[in-house]
Amino acid sequence: MITAYLVGDQQVLERLRALPDEINSDLLRAITQLGIELQRDVQQHKLSGQVRSSRSGSLKSSIDLRVDQNGDAITANVFTESRYGGAQEYGFAGTVSVRASLRRIREAFGRPIAEKTISVRAYDRRMDLPERSFLRSALEDMTSAIRDKVEAALGEAVSQ
């Protein structure tokens, strides 16, 4: 007959009980940092000439980050609430109503004229905007870095 005794079983149990909290805090830190890196990549690269060139900067400044922790899930969402962000990301084909406006003209029928303000009535315009992914492509570019950082955070939490 063989008899075995476990020495330090209370310490092992305490360590195993503490693991979920350590894993959770390390993952939260890693995912928050990854979200910040993704947001920065979209703003500094994707919307600064790589995919789209910035005119007014409104799309670039509308890129936001939200980190949520609900139950066992930790998510980092990089998104835009810009009116035309979705059309740029996924493309758009359809008819758009353009409202009435005032326009300054300096040329008529190809010839220069004295500057004049004219009224333009409302009209419908057909648009065919190609897809210019700046969010999905940035996420795809970071896939391996995300995997590596999450694995490192898990390994660090377990090895402590």
N, C-alpha and C positions, 0 to 999 in steps of 0.2 A: 504494500500500500504506500502511495506517495501522498504527502501532505504539503500543501503550499499555503503560505501566509503572505498577504499583501500589506506591506508597510507603507504608511503615508496615504492611505486611501482617502482620508478626509481632505488632504491637500489636492489630490487629483480631482475629487468631486467639486471642490471649490473652483479649481481652475477651469473645469469643463462648464460650470455654471456661468463663469465670467466671460467665456468666449463670445457668446452672441453680442454682448454689449461692446466688446473690443472690436469685433468684426464690423458691427454697425457703425461705430464712430470712425473707423479707418475707411470704410467704404463711403460714408458720407463726405469725408474730407476729399477722397480721391475723385468722386463723382462731381463734387462742386468745382474742384480744380479743372477737371476735364471740360465741364460746361463753360467755364471762363475761357479756357483755351479755344474751344470751338467758337464761341462768340467773337473772340479777338480775331481768329482766322477769317471768319466771314466778313467782319468789318474792315480789317486791314489788307486782306488779299482778294477775296472773292468779289467784294463790292468796291475795290479800288483798282480795277483794271483787269483782273484775272478773268472774271466772267462779265461784269458790268462796270462801266465807268461811271463815276459819280458826277452828277450835274449839280443838284441842290444839296445833296447829303442827307435828305430826309429819309430815304430807305435805309441808309447806313446807320443813322442815329436811331432808327426805330427797332433795330435788332436788340432783343431783350433776352434775359435769362431768368428762369424760375426753377428753383430746386425744391422738390417736395419729398416728404418722407411720410408715407402712410402705411402703417402696419409693418409688413416685411419688405415693402418696396421703397426704393430710393430712386427718384427720377430727376434728371436735369433736362429741361426743355429750353431750347434756343429757338426763338420764334420772332415773327414780326406781325404787327397788327396794321401795317400800312395797307392802304386801299389797293395799291397795285402790286404789292409783294407777291401775292398768290399768282397773279397773271404773269409776273416775271419768272417765278419758280416753275410753274407748270405749263406756261404758254396760254394763249387765248385766241379763239376764233369766234367772232360773232359781231353783232351790231351794237354800237354804243351811241347813246343820245348825247349830243354836244349842246350845251345850253347857249342861249343868246349872249353875246358879249360885244365889247368895243375893241376895235383894233386900229393901231396906227399904221398907216401905209406911207411909203416914200416912193413907190413905184406903181405904175398902172400900165398894163399891157406891155410890159418889158421896158418901159421908159421911165426915167426919173421924173418925179413931180414934187411940189412943195408938200411937206408933211401934213397929213390930214387924218382926222379920226373918223372912222366909219363904224356903223352899226352892223353887226353880223347876226342874222337871225338863227334860231335854233335849227339843228339838222341832225340826221342820223348818219353815222359813219361806219363803214364795214372795216373791221380790224382783223388782222391775222398776225399775232405776235408769237414768235417762236419761243420755245422753252429755253430759259437761261437759268438753270439750277444753280443757286448759290448756297442754299442751306443743305440740301441732300448731298450735293457733291462735296461740301466741306466735311460732312459727317462720314461719307464714304472714304475720304482721304485720311481720316483719323481712326478708322476701324482698328488697325493693328495697335496703335498707341492706346486706344481705349481698352482693348483686351489685355495688353501688357500691364497697364496701370491698375486695372481691377484685380488681375492675378497677383500683382505685387502687394496690393493692399490686403488681400486675403492672406497671402503668405506671411506678411509682417504681423498681422493680428494673431495668427495661429502660433507663430514662433516666439512671441513675447513671453 
